[in-house]
Amino acid sequence: MSLTGGARIAPGTALLESEGLAVKISHVTKRFNPNGPDVLQDISLSVRPGEFVSLVGASGCGKSTLLNLLAGLEKPTSGEILTDGSPTLMFQEPALMPWLTAGKNVELALLLRGVPRKERKEKAQRLLSMVHLDRSYNQRPHELSGGMRQRVAIARAIAQERKVLLMDEPFAALDAITRDLIHEELSRIWKETGLTVIFVTHNVREAVRLGQRVALMSSRPGRIIQEWNVDIPEPRRLDSPPVAELARVITDELREEIRRHA
């Protein structure tokens, strides 16, 4: 599907398979107004199937804009984006339907996928069990804690059965202990499902704790300026020395980038 300005964004499964990739971003630039400044500039990033990539950068550098482009909610001004199917985008807020139970919220994703009615409850229950909410099928969102609501949102995202999951600061509103517990859940689910994950966060330790690779974006215009492979054995903890040390290195680079644009 060709877009204006020579840009292109489309599922590209066959081409990506030939290159061993799940996501390919090629020289993407984004501006919201034709005569306005670039929000993103000449971004290129390749992600392998089943890889977990964390994106970090200063506020306003365009991390969320990049996810919106990947999800197809925005169009690039120029460049090309190819994804293995249509990605699922998970926001900071769980965005559950308050009048539906946890189970019915998950079933909604199955309904939209065309799963027959008689199969939906069993599949939803199985997905809730995957996030350790076996007994929460009939609970409404207001009866659940923040961490439990976010786990329902993860189950709903998995219910869509797409190969690429985009996560936009999904744990920012949670307390430290709950966030740490959900990190463990997400790592386990990622390994079990083989999902390709692109994870946006302001928390550098979180990026290192979860990711196989961390990409640092510059301040506006947003560009990928440095990447680190996270060669730290699992299981990881936020407070473990290797995680803290790599996070310190990345944070130092982030601070320098912010100073350059102050």
Summary of the structure (lengths in Angstrom):
residues: 262
radius of gyration: 18.6
end to end distance: 39.2
largest distance: 58.1
contacts: 852
relative contact order: 0.17
helix: 41%
strand: 22%
